[in-house]
Amino acid sequence: MAEEQTKAEFSHIHAHRNLIGFDENGVSVVTHEAAHQDGASEEERRVAFVKDYNDAVKAYRKTFPNKQDQIDAAPDPAVRDMLLRSEQIGFDTAFDRFDAQQPQCNFGLCGTCCRICNMGPCRITAKAPRGVCGADADLIVARNMLRAASAGVAQHGMHAREVILSLKWAAEGKLDLPILGGQKIRSVAAAFGIRTERRQLKNIAADLADALLDDLSRSDPHEPYRTIGAMAPPERQKVWEELDILPVSAYHEVFDAQHRSGCATDGDWRSIMQEFLRCGLAFTFSGVVGANIATDGLFGVGDRVTSKVNLGALEEGYVNIAVHGHLPTLVSEIVAVGRDEAFIAKAKAVGAKGIRFYGICCSGLAAMYRYGGVIPLSNAVSAELVLGTGALDLWVADVQDVFPAIMDVARCFKTTVVTTSDNARLPGAERFEYDHHHANVGETRALAERIVERAIESHEARKGIPVYIPPYEVEAEVGFSVEYVHRRFGGFAPLAEAVRDGRVLGIVNLVGCNNPKVPYERTIVDVADVLLENNVLILTNGCASFPLMKLGYCNASALDRCGEGLQAFLAPDLPPAWHVGECIDNTRSSGILGGVAAELGQRITDMPFAFSSPEWSNEKSVCAALGFRLFGISSYHCVEPPIYGSENVIEFMKEGTAETLGSRMVVDVDPKSLARRIVEDMKAKRAALGWN
């Protein structure tokens, strides 16, 4: 999309912002004159609002780029090359399928379609402002958001369960893996009140795993959520208790959310949104914090390392294995097997130069800074482009963010795809899985060996497949953490002082998945550019970190993108974007933010901090942003949630939590405008603290 046209479209949507409940300051309003007439009934207000938001959604939809717009706007030249190659070869991508879905449904975009019971589906219109059961737009939108949040809790919770069980089974000897994060286990166990003195590490680890599992699955509502008690700031715990949003357990809140959002159960949208907040806490403290504790405890925290990134790092002639998804247990053993001299010899026996590993999405990120040599290539949305190089022999798909469409491209290039979990299968893929009860967890090494052997077989069978590797690669610094900050600076004091004196204006956690509703990866880069120019330090992880890695932001060579203050603080060797890892490593980001605030004696909510997921798309992202807002940190996005159809839910999500939680949700489809809002909000926070 040409720059002038893009600006025109952005202007078009902003001209309609008042129609969906915003003034120029972001305050929720309704502008339809019928809604302001003396004596207008609540029903007349609803009808007026429905008429208005339909116009607003049509304007919003016009900002969506098509595939050619994506090619024109993509900041990564490797992505542009592969999008053009996909057209030449004839395989579809997420961007082709997005075009085929246009125009997307107004009711879905607004969140006003209800299909919970079989009296529907119902959709809210000016003529039909209530569903068959009597649910209005507020209730329908709230229930849809709650169900999305509960799905996010289940998805990250499943990840947490797997890795917590891995820690427990390693401690009990059922899983033959060493426990590498002893210091992390002992320090966290002490915070939980678990006895650590004169005890073996394996026994401490088993007790800690049990405590984390209890928080995941407790059904007794009178027992405390120990992870919150041990890991959350006391000030925040008091806020959550006063709001009555402390969860019972992750399982319980998913169970409760599905129940209360069902047909003819909870008819109060406010009650629904209160449960929405509980889901946010369960997601944060079991799905993210619990998973992070177990992962670092079992596999080690890792350290700052340098890695090659992007498609140019692919090398033809090797047995090339990609790991894709989120679970680290089997991946760690696959990498270990691939480095075994006996298996390297097997690869060479079929004519390969050796065995190399590449990362898609979070499995690669988790492995990258722990083992080295696992080269990150792509986030989930562009996985098909990686397969389209023809350079991969075997693709290991574990769980989450693995699009089923990868199978079509894999077949084109005879790339073998294997799945490793019985709840994340792909039609046509080969299965090398843990069974439903994990009865074969003791066979982890054997599974890993079979997968690597299958990769060697695939390499031999694929000889002659055409390979095209775009010639773009850079180096990225990865593996930042609370522990690294302490090693580098001796504590949080130097970073905290830089924030207070203004060399660092503020800190942003720039994360999230990707979405073809906006120019792919361009929004993330545009936000980053404005932030760095204004001396804002960036923390990043997960899918949003890929463009920052691929385009050099995670390298000290990017210091020339920064304002003078940030550049002076980071020089000579720190990058302006600190890559903390996979998506559960949001815990590392919150740990850094919390450490800086504590060093300065300030509440987190009063600090010049922000959370931004510009391109968010999946249900987990709903909870990720909510988790930071629960800490009092505002969230900033370029993609609207499906809440247009409810004035009350818009108010609740965007402005209503400012008083209760100390945070807002800000959406602006123009990424540079969004970033400028972050900067201005940080300056306001600094002014309130009396900092220049």
PLY file of the C-alpha trace (Angstrom):
ply
format ascii 1.0
element vertex 692
property float x
property float y
property float z
element edge 691
property int vertex1
property int vertex2
end_header
0.00 0.00 0.00
1.52 3.37 -0.94
2.42 5.62 1.97
-0.12 8.30 0.99
-2.89 5.72 0.70
-1.91 4.16 4.02
-2.08 7.53 5.76
-5.45 8.20 4.12
-6.81 4.91 5.40
-5.48 5.57 8.90
-7.09 9.01 8.76
-10.32 7.35 7.67
-10.47 5.08 10.68
-9.49 7.85 13.07
-12.29 9.98 11.67
-14.65 7.22 12.78
-13.18 6.70 16.25
-15.92 8.69 17.93
-18.50 6.40 16.38
-17.14 3.47 18.35
-16.89 5.26 21.63
-13.76 7.44 21.78
-12.92 11.11 21.90
-9.51 12.54 21.00
-8.27 11.65 24.49
-9.38 8.05 24.21
-12.36 8.50 26.54
-15.39 6.39 25.71
-18.37 8.32 24.28
-21.41 7.69 22.07
-22.02 10.30 19.40
-25.21 9.21 17.70
-27.65 12.04 18.35
-30.42 9.63 19.33
-28.29 8.49 22.21
-28.17 12.02 23.63
-31.78 13.06 23.14
-33.62 13.91 26.33
-35.63 10.93 27.42
-33.79 8.46 25.19
-34.27 4.98 26.61
-31.47 2.49 27.15
-32.86 0.46 24.25
-32.77 3.51 21.96
-29.15 4.09 22.99
-28.31 0.50 22.09
-29.96 0.77 18.68
-28.10 4.03 17.98
-24.81 2.49 19.00
-25.31 -0.52 16.72
-25.88 1.75 13.74
-22.69 3.65 14.50
-20.29 0.79 15.14
-21.17 -0.89 11.85
-19.81 2.18 10.03
-16.72 2.16 12.23
-15.98 -1.50 11.56
-16.27 -0.99 7.81
-13.69 1.81 8.12
-11.43 -0.39 10.25
-11.66 -3.18 7.70
-10.40 -0.84 4.98
-7.07 -0.56 6.81
-6.34 -4.28 6.29
-3.47 -4.79 3.78
-3.66 -7.28 0.92
-0.81 -9.54 -0.14
0.71 -7.01 -2.49
0.63 -4.45 0.31
2.46 -6.98 2.49
5.15 -7.49 -0.16
5.58 -3.74 -0.52
5.70 -3.05 3.23
7.62 -6.05 4.60
10.78 -4.73 6.28
12.64 -8.05 5.94
13.98 -8.60 2.39
13.97 -12.39 2.94
10.21 -12.26 3.56
9.72 -10.23 0.37
11.80 -12.70 -1.62
9.90 -15.70 -0.34
6.47 -14.12 -0.83
7.37 -13.57 -4.48
8.76 -17.09 -4.73
5.54 -18.50 -3.27
3.68 -16.89 -6.18
6.14 -18.28 -8.71
5.95 -21.81 -7.31
2.25 -21.64 -6.55
1.93 -22.45 -2.85
-0.45 -20.50 -0.62
0.56 -18.55 2.47
-1.36 -17.04 5.36
-1.44 -13.79 3.36
-3.16 -15.47 0.38
-5.73 -17.05 2.66
-6.31 -13.74 4.45
-7.12 -12.13 1.09
-9.50 -14.98 0.28
-11.40 -14.33 3.53
-12.20 -10.72 2.69
-14.49 -9.05 3.50
-14.44 -10.48 7.01
-17.71 -10.60 8.91
-18.77 -7.38 10.65
-20.43 -9.31 13.45
-17.31 -11.34 14.12
-15.10 -8.26 14.12
-17.48 -6.58 16.56
-17.80 -9.61 18.84
-21.61 -9.52 18.50
-22.10 -13.01 17.06
-23.22 -15.59 19.61
-23.20 -19.33 18.88
-23.08 -20.63 22.45
-26.42 -22.41 22.21
-28.34 -24.02 19.38
-31.17 -21.48 19.43
-28.70 -19.33 17.49
-26.37 -18.32 16.09
-27.58 -14.87 17.04
-26.18 -11.56 15.88
-26.91 -8.13 17.24
-28.39 -5.57 14.84
-30.38 -2.36 15.18
-33.55 -4.37 14.49
-32.59 -7.25 16.78
-30.67 -5.78 19.75
-31.01 -9.03 21.79
-30.42 -12.69 21.08
-33.09 -15.37 21.42
-32.26 -15.84 25.11
-32.30 -12.08 25.74
-28.52 -11.56 25.78
-27.64 -8.06 24.63
-24.45 -6.85 22.95
-22.69 -6.19 26.26
-23.25 -9.74 27.46
-22.41 -11.39 24.13
-19.18 -9.43 23.66
-18.15 -10.03 27.28
-18.84 -13.77 27.05
-16.84 -14.04 23.83
-13.87 -12.23 25.42
-14.05 -14.42 28.52
-14.05 -17.59 26.42
-11.04 -16.33 24.51
-9.23 -15.58 27.77
-10.07 -18.98 29.24
-8.70 -20.61 26.08
-5.49 -18.64 26.58
-5.27 -19.92 30.16
-5.73 -23.49 28.90
-3.14 -23.10 26.14
-0.32 -21.64 28.23
-1.50 -23.80 31.13
-1.00 -26.93 29.03
2.52 -25.73 28.23
3.10 -25.14 31.95
1.73 -28.55 32.92
4.06 -30.33 30.51
7.23 -28.61 31.69
6.29 -28.74 35.40
5.67 -32.47 35.06
9.03 -32.79 33.29
10.70 -31.14 36.29
8.82 -33.42 38.68
9.63 -36.57 36.73
13.29 -35.59 36.37
13.42 -35.12 40.15
11.80 -38.53 40.68
14.03 -40.29 38.14
11.21 -41.11 35.70
12.72 -38.77 33.09
16.44 -39.12 32.40
17.31 -35.41 32.25
19.69 -33.48 34.53
18.29 -30.63 36.63
20.44 -27.72 35.48
18.86 -24.72 37.23
19.71 -25.55 40.82
20.17 -21.96 41.98
16.84 -20.90 40.45
15.05 -23.83 42.10
16.51 -23.10 45.53
15.76 -19.36 45.42
12.18 -19.81 44.19
11.51 -22.68 46.61
12.60 -20.42 49.48
10.10 -17.78 48.32
7.40 -20.47 48.37
8.33 -21.39 51.96
9.71 -24.78 50.91
12.58 -25.95 53.14
15.89 -25.89 51.26
18.58 -26.26 53.93
20.40 -29.60 54.03
18.15 -31.08 51.37
19.01 -32.67 48.04
18.17 -30.61 44.97
15.94 -33.32 43.53
13.74 -33.29 46.65
13.43 -29.50 46.62
12.59 -29.61 42.89
9.89 -32.25 43.46
8.25 -30.15 46.21
8.39 -27.02 44.06
6.86 -28.88 41.11
4.04 -30.12 43.34
3.33 -26.57 44.54
3.17 -25.31 40.95
0.89 -28.21 39.96
-1.40 -27.42 42.90
-1.83 -23.85 41.65
-2.53 -25.21 38.21
-5.28 -27.62 39.26
-6.53 -26.87 42.81
-10.28 -27.24 43.35
-10.47 -26.20 47.04
-11.25 -22.46 46.98
-9.99 -21.96 50.53
-6.37 -22.79 49.72
-4.05 -19.93 48.71
-2.58 -19.54 45.22
1.03 -20.01 46.33
2.69 -18.68 43.17
0.90 -15.36 43.56
1.80 -15.18 47.26
5.46 -15.92 46.55
6.06 -14.02 43.31
3.65 -11.05 43.07
4.36 -7.61 44.60
2.40 -7.23 47.87
0.91 -3.93 46.65
-0.60 -5.71 43.63
-1.87 -8.61 45.72
-3.78 -6.11 47.85
-5.33 -4.54 44.71
-6.41 -7.94 43.39
-7.85 -9.01 46.74
-9.90 -5.82 47.03
-11.26 -6.40 43.51
-12.07 -10.02 44.44
-10.21 -11.39 41.42
-7.71 -13.72 43.09
-8.05 -17.06 41.25
-8.53 -20.48 42.83
-6.39 -22.25 40.21
-5.88 -22.18 36.46
-8.05 -25.25 35.90
-10.77 -23.84 38.17
-10.95 -20.50 36.36
-11.17 -22.16 32.93
-13.92 -24.41 34.34
-15.74 -21.44 35.88
-15.34 -19.27 32.76
-16.86 -21.91 30.50
-19.70 -22.44 32.96
-20.66 -18.85 33.63
-20.41 -17.85 29.94
-22.75 -20.65 28.87
-26.34 -20.23 27.80
-28.67 -18.87 30.47
-26.14 -18.85 33.28
-24.44 -15.54 34.19
-26.38 -12.71 32.56
-24.37 -9.80 34.01
-21.60 -8.57 31.73
-19.80 -7.02 34.72
-19.62 -10.38 36.45
-18.35 -11.94 33.23
-15.55 -9.36 32.99
-14.58 -9.90 36.62
-13.98 -13.54 35.77
-12.04 -12.30 32.75
-9.63 -10.61 35.17
-9.30 -13.78 37.24
-8.37 -15.66 34.09
-5.68 -13.05 33.46
-4.10 -13.78 36.84
-4.34 -17.56 36.39
-2.73 -17.23 32.95
0.06 -15.07 34.34
0.97 -17.02 37.45
0.51 -20.60 36.22
0.76 -20.38 32.44
3.68 -17.93 32.41
5.39 -17.66 35.81
4.91 -21.35 36.69
6.09 -22.48 33.27
9.11 -20.18 33.43
10.13 -21.40 36.90
9.97 -25.03 35.78
11.75 -24.39 32.47
14.61 -22.44 34.03
14.77 -24.94 36.89
15.08 -27.97 34.65
16.98 -26.63 31.65
18.87 -23.75 33.23
18.42 -20.01 32.82
20.81 -19.81 29.90
22.99 -16.82 29.18
23.58 -14.05 26.70
24.82 -15.59 23.47
25.31 -14.52 19.86
23.30 -16.30 17.19
22.92 -16.07 13.44
19.35 -15.34 12.38
17.19 -15.24 9.23
16.89 -17.46 6.18
20.40 -16.80 4.91
21.67 -18.85 7.86
20.19 -22.00 6.27
22.93 -24.17 4.77
22.38 -26.64 1.99
24.05 -30.03 2.25
23.37 -30.62 5.95
20.64 -32.72 7.54
18.49 -29.69 8.36
16.00 -30.04 11.21
13.52 -27.33 12.24
11.90 -27.33 15.69
8.56 -25.50 15.86
6.21 -24.82 18.74
6.58 -24.38 22.49
7.61 -27.45 24.52
11.30 -27.80 25.43
11.60 -31.32 26.87
11.82 -33.46 23.75
13.47 -30.65 21.78
16.34 -30.54 24.28
17.00 -34.24 23.73
16.64 -34.00 19.93
19.35 -31.33 19.90
21.55 -33.46 22.16
21.15 -36.48 19.86
21.92 -34.35 16.79
25.24 -33.42 18.37
26.18 -36.99 19.19
29.19 -38.04 17.10
27.52 -41.36 16.27
24.56 -39.59 14.65
26.76 -37.06 12.88
28.62 -40.03 11.42
25.29 -41.49 10.24
24.47 -38.20 8.52
27.84 -38.11 6.79
27.38 -41.71 5.67
24.46 -40.59 3.45
26.48 -37.69 2.01
25.52 -34.88 4.41
28.03 -32.45 5.87
26.53 -32.88 9.34
23.36 -32.02 11.27
22.05 -28.50 11.85
19.10 -27.17 13.85
16.79 -24.23 13.16
14.04 -22.67 15.22
10.51 -21.60 14.32
8.49 -19.77 16.95
9.27 -20.42 20.64
10.80 -23.93 20.61
13.73 -22.50 18.70
14.01 -19.45 20.99
14.07 -21.57 24.16
16.74 -23.85 22.70
18.77 -21.05 21.12
20.14 -19.39 24.25
20.53 -22.63 26.21
22.32 -24.85 23.72
23.68 -22.49 21.05
23.68 -23.34 17.36
19.88 -23.51 17.10
19.33 -20.77 14.53
16.04 -18.79 14.71
14.43 -18.31 11.30
10.80 -17.28 11.59
7.72 -16.70 13.68
4.60 -18.80 13.14
2.90 -16.70 10.44
5.76 -17.06 7.94
6.60 -20.70 8.66
5.39 -21.66 5.17
7.97 -19.31 3.67
10.74 -21.20 5.49
9.46 -24.51 4.15
9.29 -22.92 0.71
13.09 -22.64 0.61
13.21 -26.42 0.09
16.16 -26.58 2.52
14.49 -28.44 5.40
14.67 -32.22 5.68
12.56 -32.64 8.82
10.14 -30.41 10.68
9.41 -31.17 14.35
5.96 -29.79 15.24
5.19 -29.89 18.94
2.31 -27.70 20.25
0.71 -24.32 19.55
1.24 -21.80 16.76
1.71 -24.55 14.19
-0.65 -23.77 11.31
-2.13 -26.87 9.64
-1.34 -25.35 6.23
2.37 -26.13 6.65
1.57 -29.68 5.53
0.68 -28.51 2.00
4.04 -26.77 1.55
5.96 -29.60 3.21
4.50 -32.07 0.70
5.62 -29.84 -2.18
9.23 -30.11 -1.03
9.10 -33.65 0.43
9.97 -32.30 3.87
9.10 -34.86 6.53
6.89 -33.45 9.31
6.66 -35.23 12.67
4.36 -34.41 15.58
5.34 -35.02 19.20
2.08 -34.63 21.16
-1.19 -36.51 20.94
-3.16 -33.27 21.32
-1.39 -31.44 18.50
-1.53 -33.63 15.41
-1.36 -32.70 11.73
-3.08 -34.79 9.04
-0.38 -36.50 6.99
2.41 -35.98 9.53
4.34 -38.87 11.06
3.83 -39.34 14.78
6.69 -39.66 17.27
4.63 -38.72 20.29
4.35 -38.88 24.03
1.09 -40.74 24.59
-1.90 -39.18 26.33
-0.80 -40.40 29.78
2.92 -39.83 29.18
3.47 -43.46 29.97
6.43 -43.39 27.56
8.15 -40.33 29.05
11.01 -42.61 30.06
11.60 -43.22 26.36
12.46 -39.57 25.62
15.97 -40.40 24.42
14.65 -43.19 22.20
12.03 -40.87 20.67
14.68 -38.24 20.00
16.94 -40.80 18.33
14.12 -42.03 16.09
13.34 -38.43 15.04
16.97 -37.64 14.16
17.31 -40.94 12.28
14.14 -40.06 10.35
15.71 -36.71 9.45
18.76 -38.49 8.05
16.53 -40.78 6.00
14.58 -37.79 4.72
17.77 -36.00 3.71
18.83 -38.97 1.60
15.38 -39.28 0.00
15.18 -35.55 -0.83
18.34 -35.32 -2.92
17.62 -33.27 -6.04
14.84 -31.14 -4.47
15.42 -27.53 -5.64
16.61 -25.20 -2.88
16.39 -21.41 -2.79
17.90 -19.59 0.21
17.53 -15.78 0.29
20.97 -14.31 1.07
20.05 -12.42 4.21
21.43 -13.13 7.68
22.64 -11.10 10.66
23.85 -11.77 14.20
21.64 -11.22 17.23
22.38 -11.08 20.95
19.89 -13.21 22.89
19.40 -14.61 26.40
18.91 -11.50 28.57
17.39 -12.13 32.01
17.22 -10.86 35.59
20.26 -13.01 36.30
22.16 -11.47 33.37
21.33 -7.93 34.54
22.78 -8.78 37.95
25.92 -10.25 36.41
26.41 -7.34 34.03
25.59 -4.44 36.36
25.94 -5.98 39.82
22.23 -5.41 40.43
19.43 -3.16 39.21
20.88 0.12 40.49
22.66 1.25 37.28
19.60 0.60 35.08
17.29 2.16 37.66
19.47 5.26 37.88
19.51 5.57 34.08
15.69 5.50 34.10
15.48 8.08 36.86
17.98 10.51 35.32
16.37 10.21 31.87
19.09 8.53 29.87
16.48 5.78 29.57
13.09 7.45 29.16
11.28 4.22 29.96
11.13 0.50 29.26
8.72 -1.31 26.89
8.06 -5.04 26.67
7.52 -5.37 22.89
6.11 -8.84 22.24
3.18 -10.81 20.82
2.24 -12.82 17.77
1.69 -11.58 14.21
-1.41 -10.72 12.22
-2.05 -10.18 8.47
-4.53 -7.44 9.45
-1.52 -5.14 9.60
1.65 -4.89 7.47
3.56 -7.99 8.57
6.41 -7.17 10.97
6.36 -3.55 9.76
4.22 -2.43 12.70
6.72 -3.90 15.18
9.66 -2.22 13.45
7.87 1.13 13.19
6.97 1.06 16.89
10.56 0.12 17.77
12.05 2.93 15.68
10.02 5.65 17.40
10.72 4.21 20.85
14.48 4.00 20.33
14.66 7.55 18.93
13.06 8.64 22.19
15.49 6.70 24.43
13.08 3.88 25.35
14.77 0.56 26.12
13.05 -2.45 24.50
12.61 -5.91 26.01
11.33 -8.53 23.56
10.46 -12.20 23.24
8.33 -14.61 21.23
7.10 -14.04 17.69
7.41 -10.25 17.76
11.12 -10.59 18.47
11.88 -12.11 15.06
11.81 -8.89 13.00
13.90 -7.21 15.70
16.46 -10.02 15.47
16.39 -10.25 11.68
16.80 -6.50 11.16
19.62 -5.95 13.62
17.83 -4.39 16.60
19.23 -7.14 18.87
22.78 -6.17 17.99
24.95 -3.34 19.30
25.32 -2.13 15.71
21.77 -0.76 16.10
22.84 1.80 18.69
22.81 4.46 15.98
19.00 4.07 15.94
18.85 5.33 19.54
18.63 8.75 21.10
21.75 10.08 22.80
20.79 9.06 26.33
19.94 5.44 25.55
22.98 5.16 23.29
25.26 6.41 26.07
23.81 3.93 28.58
24.10 0.91 26.28
27.46 1.64 24.64
29.66 -0.03 23.67
28.26 -3.55 23.44
24.63 -3.76 24.60
21.87 -3.87 21.94
18.87 -1.54 22.20
16.44 -4.50 22.16
17.13 -7.05 24.91
15.92 -10.46 23.78
14.71 -12.37 26.84
13.50 -15.56 25.10
10.25 -17.35 24.36
6.75 -16.09 25.19
6.70 -17.53 28.73
9.82 -15.44 29.30
7.52 -12.46 29.75
8.35 -13.40 33.35
11.90 -12.22 32.71
10.59 -8.92 31.40
8.29 -8.42 34.39
11.19 -9.41 36.66
13.38 -6.68 35.15
10.57 -4.12 35.36
9.78 -5.09 38.94
13.45 -5.01 39.91
13.91 -1.47 38.54
10.76 -0.24 40.30
11.81 -1.82 43.61
15.28 -0.32 43.35
13.69 3.13 43.03
11.11 2.48 45.76
8.21 3.00 43.36
5.06 1.08 42.51
5.25 -0.62 39.12
2.10 1.17 37.97
3.73 4.58 38.59
6.82 3.80 36.50
7.40 4.78 32.83
6.81 1.22 31.65
4.62 -0.16 28.85
3.56 -3.41 27.25
3.01 -3.54 23.48
1.87 -6.36 21.22
1.30 -4.43 17.97
0.26 -7.40 15.80
-1.45 -9.68 18.34
-3.74 -12.35 16.92
-4.35 -15.36 19.16
-6.19 -16.07 22.39
-3.01 -16.28 24.46
-2.24 -12.69 23.47
-5.47 -11.50 25.07
-4.21 -12.83 28.40
-0.61 -11.68 27.91
-1.67 -8.05 27.58
-4.17 -8.46 30.41
-1.44 -9.88 32.65
0.64 -6.70 32.35
-2.41 -4.49 32.82
-3.12 -6.36 36.06
0.33 -5.25 37.19
-0.66 -1.67 36.39
1.23 -1.44 33.09
-0.80 -0.13 30.13
-0.92 -2.13 26.90
-0.63 -0.73 23.36
-1.77 -2.41 20.12
-2.35 -1.88 16.38
-5.10 -4.52 16.13
-8.52 -4.02 17.68
-10.07 -6.72 19.88
-13.56 -7.90 18.82
-15.41 -5.62 21.22
-16.75 -2.88 18.91
-20.30 -4.03 19.51
-20.38 -3.15 23.22
-19.93 0.38 24.49
-19.62 -0.94 28.03
-16.98 -3.56 27.23
-15.01 -1.01 25.18
-15.05 1.24 28.23
-14.08 -1.61 30.56
-11.23 -2.87 28.38
-9.74 0.46 27.36
-10.38 3.01 30.08
-12.35 1.36 32.85
-9.34 -0.34 34.45
-7.38 2.91 34.73
-8.87 3.60 38.15
-8.98 0.02 39.45
-5.70 -1.35 38.05
-3.83 1.81 37.10
-3.57 0.80 33.45
-5.30 1.24 30.09
-5.58 -0.56 26.77
-4.67 1.71 23.86
-5.31 0.78 20.20
-4.11 2.77 17.20
-3.81 1.20 13.74
-0.96 3.62 12.91
2.14 2.08 14.58
4.14 5.31 14.68
1.21 7.15 16.22
0.87 4.30 18.74
4.56 4.57 19.65
4.28 8.32 20.10
1.39 7.70 22.51
3.64 5.34 24.49
6.33 8.03 24.66
3.89 10.74 25.75
2.39 8.48 28.41
5.89 7.74 29.71
6.65 11.45 29.90
3.44 11.95 31.89
4.48 9.19 34.30
7.90 10.81 34.69
6.34 14.21 35.33
4.12 12.74 38.05
7.25 11.27 39.69
9.05 14.60 39.45
11.67 13.28 37.00
12.87 15.35 34.06
0 1
1 2
2 3
3 4
4 5
5 6
6 7
7 8
8 9
9 10
10 11
11 12
12 13
13 14
14 15
15 16
16 17
17 18
18 19
19 20
20 21
21 22
22 23
23 24
24 25
25 26
26 27
27 28
28 29
29 30
30 31
31 32
32 33
33 34
34 35
35 36
36 37
37 38
38 39
39 40
40 41
41 42
42 43
43 44
44 45
45 46
46 47
47 48
48 49
49 50
50 51
51 52
52 53
53 54
54 55
55 56
56 57
57 58
58 59
59 60
60 61
61 62
62 63
63 64
64 65
65 66
66 67
67 68
68 69
69 70
70 71
71 72
72 73
73 74
74 75
75 76
76 77
77 78
78 79
79 80
80 81
81 82
82 83
83 84
84 85
85 86
86 87
87 88
88 89
89 90
90 91
91 92
92 93
93 94
94 95
95 96
96 97
97 98
98 99
99 100
100 101
101 102
102 103
103 104
104 105
105 106
106 107
107 108
108 109
109 110
110 111
111 112
112 113
113 114
114 115
115 116
116 117
117 118
118 119
119 120
120 121
121 122
122 123
123 124
124 125
125 126
126 127
127 128
128 129
129 130
130 131
131 132
132 133
133 134
134 135
135 136
136 137
137 138
138 139
139 140
140 141
141 142
142 143
143 144
144 145
145 146
146 147
147 148
148 149
149 150
150 151
151 152
152 153
153 154
154 155
155 156
156 157
157 158
158 159
159 160
160 161
161 162
162 163
163 164
164 165
165 166
166 167
167 168
168 169
169 170
170 171
171 172
172 173
173 174
174 175
175 176
176 177
177 178
178 179
179 180
180 181
181 182
182 183
183 184
184 185
185 186
186 187
187 188
188 189
189 190
190 191
191 192
192 193
193 194
194 195
195 196
196 197
197 198
198 199
199 200
200 201
201 202
202 203
203 204
204 205
205 206
206 207
207 208
208 209
209 210
210 211
211 212
212 213
213 214
214 215
215 216
216 217
217 218
218 219
219 220
220 221
221 222
222 223
223 224
224 225
225 226
226 227
227 228
228 229
229 230
230 231
231 232
232 233
233 234
234 235
235 236
236 237
237 238
238 239
239 240
240 241
241 242
242 243
243 244
244 245
245 246
246 247
247 248
248 249
249 250
250 251
251 252
252 253
253 254
254 255
255 256
256 257
257 258
258 259
259 260
260 261
261 262
262 263
263 264
264 265
265 266
266 267
267 268
268 269
269 270
270 271
271 272
272 273
273 274
274 275
275 276
276 277
277 278
278 279
279 280
280 281
281 282
282 283
283 284
284 285
285 286
286 287
287 288
288 289
289 290
290 291
291 292
292 293
293 294
294 295
295 296
296 297
297 298
298 299
299 300
300 301
301 302
302 303
303 304
304 305
305 306
306 307
307 308
308 309
309 310
310 311
311 312
312 313
313 314
314 315
315 316
316 317
317 318
318 319
319 320
320 321
321 322
322 323
323 324
324 325
325 326
326 327
327 328
328 329
329 330
330 331
331 332
332 333
333 334
334 335
335 336
336 337
337 338
338 339
339 340
340 341
341 342
342 343
343 344
344 345
345 346
346 347
347 348
348 349
349 350
350 351
351 352
352 353
353 354
354 355
355 356
356 357
357 358
358 359
359 360
360 361
361 362
362 363
363 364
364 365
365 366
366 367
367 368
368 369
369 370
370 371
371 372
372 373
373 374
374 375
375 376
376 377
377 378
378 379
379 380
380 381
381 382
382 383
383 384
384 385
385 386
386 387
387 388
388 389
389 390
390 391
391 392
392 393
393 394
394 395
395 396
396 397
397 398
398 399
399 400
400 401
401 402
402 403
403 404
404 405
405 406
406 407
407 408
408 409
409 410
410 411
411 412
412 413
413 414
414 415
415 416
416 417
417 418
418 419
419 420
420 421
421 422
422 423
423 424
424 425
425 426
426 427
427 428
428 429
429 430
430 431
431 432
432 433
433 434
434 435
435 436
436 437
437 438
438 439
439 440
440 441
441 442
442 443
443 444
444 445
445 446
446 447
447 448
448 449
449 450
450 451
451 452
452 453
453 454
454 455
455 456
456 457
457 458
458 459
459 460
460 461
461 462
462 463
463 464
464 465
465 466
466 467
467 468
468 469
469 470
470 471
471 472
472 473
473 474
474 475
475 476
476 477
477 478
478 479
479 480
480 481
481 482
482 483
483 484
484 485
485 486
486 487
487 488
488 489
489 490
490 491
491 492
492 493
493 494
494 495
495 496
496 497
497 498
498 499
499 500
500 501
501 502
502 503
503 504
504 505
505 506
506 507
507 508
508 509
509 510
510 511
511 512
512 513
513 514
514 515
515 516
516 517
517 518
518 519
519 520
520 521
521 522
522 523
523 524
524 525
525 526
526 527
527 528
528 529
529 530
530 531
531 532
532 533
533 534
534 535
535 536
536 537
537 538
538 539
539 540
540 541
541 542
542 543
543 544
544 545
545 546
546 547
547 548
548 549
549 550
550 551
551 552
552 553
553 554
554 555
555 556
556 557
557 558
558 559
559 560
560 561
561 562
562 563
563 564
564 565
565 566
566 567
567 568
568 569
569 570
570 571
571 572
572 573
573 574
574 575
575 576
576 577
577 578
578 579
579 580
580 581
581 582
582 583
583 584
584 585
585 586
586 587
587 588
588 589
589 590
590 591
591 592
592 593
593 594
594 595
595 596
596 597
597 598
598 599
599 600
600 601
601 602
602 603
603 604
604 605
605 606
606 607
607 608
608 609
609 610
610 611
611 612
612 613
613 614
614 615
615 616
616 617
617 618
618 619
619 620
620 621
621 622
622 623
623 624
624 625
625 626
626 627
627 628
628 629
629 630
630 631
631 632
632 633
633 634
634 635
635 636
636 637
637 638
638 639
639 640
640 641
641 642
642 643
643 644
644 645
645 646
646 647
647 648
648 649
649 650
650 651
651 652
652 653
653 654
654 655
655 656
656 657
657 658
658 659
659 660
660 661
661 662
662 663
663 664
664 665
665 666
666 667
667 668
668 669
669 670
670 671
671 672
672 673
673 674
674 675
675 676
676 677
677 678
678 679
679 680
680 681
681 682
682 683
683 684
684 685
685 686
686 687
687 688
688 689
689 690
690 691
